[in-house]
Amino acid sequence: MDITDIIPQSTSDIWAIAFWVIILILIITVIVLYYYVKRMKRKIVKIQQDANAQLETIKKSKEKRMQDLSDVKSKVDRILEEDKK
């Protein structure tokens, strides 16, 4: 194998090499983008799950506060009724 075997001899050889280089670059780009999108989808799902967990915590704490508020309200109403008597 000689160095002259590697060097293209005509312009059609150069275009053929350029074509296959471009095809190879496109294939690599598609593969990289596929894995990037796949990884981003996993991150988005995790973020959504975390947000849902936080929302559930907020809802539970809101329900507990409302329950506490109604307990306090009922106690105040009872005290007011006792004072009226």
N, C-alpha and C positions, 0 to 999 in steps of 0.2 A: 504494500500500500504506500503510495507516494503522495506527497503534498498536493500534487496537481490533480489527483483523483478527488480531493475534497473541494477544491475551488471550482465553482461552476464555470463551464466553458462557454455557455451562451446565455442570452437574456431570457430565454424560455426556462432554463434551469433556475435562474434567479427568481423568476416569478413563481415557479413551482415550489421552491424553498420558502419564499415569502408566504405563499398560500398556506402551506402546512404549518408554518410558524404561527400565522394568524389563527388557524383552526385550533392549534394546541393552546394558544393563549385564551381563546374563547371557551374551550372546554374547562381549563383550569379556573377561569372566572366563574363559570356556571357552578362548578363544584364548590368553590369558596362561598359564593352567594347562597347556595343551598344550605350549607352548614351554618352560615351566619343567620339566615332566616329561621332555621330550626332552633338555634340557640336562643334567638330573640323571642320566639314563641314560648319556649319554656320559661324565660324570664317574665314574660307578660302574664302567663298563667300563675306563676308564683306571686307576682305582685297583686293580681286579682284575688287570689286566695287570702293573702295577708290583709288586703283591704276589706274583704268580706268578714274575716275574723274580727278585725277592729270594729266594723260596723255592728256586728253581733254584740260585741262587748259594750259598745255605746248604747245599743238598744236595751240590753239587760240593765245597765246602770240607770238609764232613763226610767225604765219600769220600776226599778227599786226606789228611785227618788220619788216617783209618783205615788208609790205605795206608802213611803214614809210621809209624804205630804198629806195624803188622805188620812193616815193615822193621826198626824198632828191636828189636822182639821177636825176630825171627829172628837179628839180630846178637848180641843178648844170649844167646840159646840157643847160638849157635855159640861164643861166648866161654866160656860155662859148660862146654860139652862139651870144649873145648880144655883148660880148667883141670882137669877131671876126669882127663884122660889124663896 
